[in-house]
């Protein structure tokens, strides 16, 4: 779907440029059009990257009506300013044309096209996948709630047993989503499903699998199924090139950013020292890969020995300036750019006691940013709360936020790749300056 829309966007960009050039000059010869499209080609690529960062190619989000005019305007402004700077900077070097009015006109029309095509995709449904839910898990209830709001699916209903669904014709079903425990809990469930539906060509998946596809996050219910989690994590083929590429990307990232962030780090250092009157650096012992202890370097944002934010703390956290010293950790290889965030030792071992599969977070190198950080607010630390440590029975709801973080981390571990890492890096950079609406 992404490739198809990218091709359509490219054709639309070319057509819009052709129309604008024709209207601008009253006629469009190749000697007018070709230099213009050649000049605007890098601008189109920049637009495509920015649109990708702003999720205009994430069609699962688009289907759930997550995009609005605010994202379009911000993406338009960044693309226009970046393209104008690149074109006028390159004009002096490569003797390029500088189409001022044409550039603005093309961008206004192109981003209008982007906005309305995505809105149309979210609103118009040419085909709705017909889905039948079987079972009674909490994961199925969440899927049911989401499908009823989505225009991409037609929910035929949810039945607790296959016997109750026998009145549904298999000709009207595209996909069955089955509770992962149903075959164990319901007698003759497989016989009914296979005879009634599978033999007629209906596809079958489980609630855990569909949850990951729909939300890009493992379900909380799946955390209790150790075999399912471990099978999903261990099913990845042995990686030969990805770790090498990831480490090379870490080093290149540091080499590029160090000249930029070093002056900013020096200013931050003296600002903390003079304004807050405290030691600018502090070190936290955390859990790294394979449960090895590592020390994370950060700029101080809280007063020593307290939970009180310093005068500069909120600014440093808002723009993630307190993370600058962690470039040292990346150089050392303690952490990567992307991965599950390393957590405190006490918190890690405390949560291991109460969250199934929590220690899976440590099978890969932790990161400066991660999938969970993009999609969910960081949960509070429970290990420092002495009243929890001394309780004989802790309510399961206490760990809801930690479970959600773990579900996103597990999804990343199962699906990690070079392109996913790049996406997380770009979106993290965006988040530093532009706050997503869902986090407001």
Buried (B, 14 or more C-beta within 10 A) or exposed (E): EEEEBBEEBBEBBBEBBBBBBBEBEEEBEEEBBEBBBEBBBBBBEBBBBBBBBBBBBBBBBBBBEBBEEEBBEBBBEBBBEBBBEBBEEBEEEEEBEEBEEBBEBBBBBBBEBBBEBBBEBBEEEEEEBBBBBBBBBEBBBBBBEBBEEBBBBBBBEBBBBBBEBBEBEBEEBBBBBBBBBBBEEBEEBBEBBEBBBBEEEBEBBBBBBBBBEBBBBBBBBBBBBEEBBEEBBEEEEEEEEEEEEBBEBBEEBBEEBBEEBEEEBEEBBEBBEEEBEBEBEBEEEBBBBEBEEBEBBBBBBBBEEEEEBBEBBEBBBEEBBBBBBBBBBBEEBBBBBBBBBBBBBBBBBBBBEBBBBBBBBBEBBBBBBBBBBBBBEEBEBBBEEEEBEEEEEBEEEBBEBBBBBBBBBBBBBBEBEEEBBBBBBBBBEBBEEBEBEEEE
